[in-house]
């Protein structure tokens, strides 16, 4: 039996955008969380905890501190070694132009 327009027609083990059964939706959401947890546990990949931008900025401001001396050292290293004006650029030279 085909579902009427605007009605859910997916099988019991699937969820679609038309599902209205809250138990089925909650079970699908929990299954997705369990799947992600199993993936991260089995692959040893660190879970990415997504946060809103303002919360991330507040955490960085509160928890991460880079001293002025470290900032000066990194800036000097960048400008003198990595991006120095006289620094030759890397090239493969396969075309004959460097």
N, C-alpha and C positions, 0 to 999 in steps of 0.2 A: 504494500500500500504506500503510495507516494504521499508525502506530507503536503498539507495545504500551504499556500504562500504565506511566509512569515512564521511558520512553525518549524520546530526542530525535527529533523529527520535522521539524525545521526544514530548509530548503534549504541548500545549500552556502554561499551568500553571507550567511546570517543566523546568529544565535546566540540560543539560548534558555536558560532556567534548567536544562534537563535535559541540556545538552551536556556530554559527558565527554571529548571530544577536546581535549587540552591545546594542540595546535598550532593548532586552530581558535579556541580561547579566546584564546591569545596574539596571534593575528593580528587578532582582533576588538578587543582592547585597544589594540594598536598603531594600528589604523585609527581608533579614537576619539581617540587622542592626536594623530595626524596631522591629523584633521579640526579639532580644537580649535586646533592650531598654525596651520593654514591660515586659519581664521577670524580669529584675532588678527592674523596677518600682513597679511591683506587689509583688515581694517577699522580697523587701527591702534588697537584697543582694548587697554588694558594687561591682561596676563594676571594673574589673581588667584592668588597662591600661597597656598593654604590651608595653615595650620599648626595643630598642636595648641595649645590655649589656654595651657598652661604654657610652651611654647616662645615663643609670641607675647609673653607677659608678660615673659619673661626678656629677649627682644630689646628690648622697650620700655624695660625697666629699665636695660639696658646701653647702648643706643644713643640714646635720646631724653632730652634734658635741657631742662627749662624752669626758668629762673632764678626766684628768689623775687621779684625785682622785676617780672618779666613776669607772674607769678601775681597779684601785688598789683594791677598795672595792669588785667589782664583781669577780676579780681573787682570792682574799682572801676567799671570800664566797664559791667559787667553790672548791678551793683546801682544805679548812678546813672543810666544811660541806657536800658538795655534793659528792666529790670524795676523801675524806680523806682515807689514807692507812689503818687505823684501823676501818673504817666504815664497819659494817657487811652488806653483800649484802642481799637484799630481796629474799626470796624464799617461795614457797608455802608449801614445805615439804611434799607434798602428796606422794613422792617416798621414804621418810625417809632420804633423803640426804639434808643437808643444805650447 
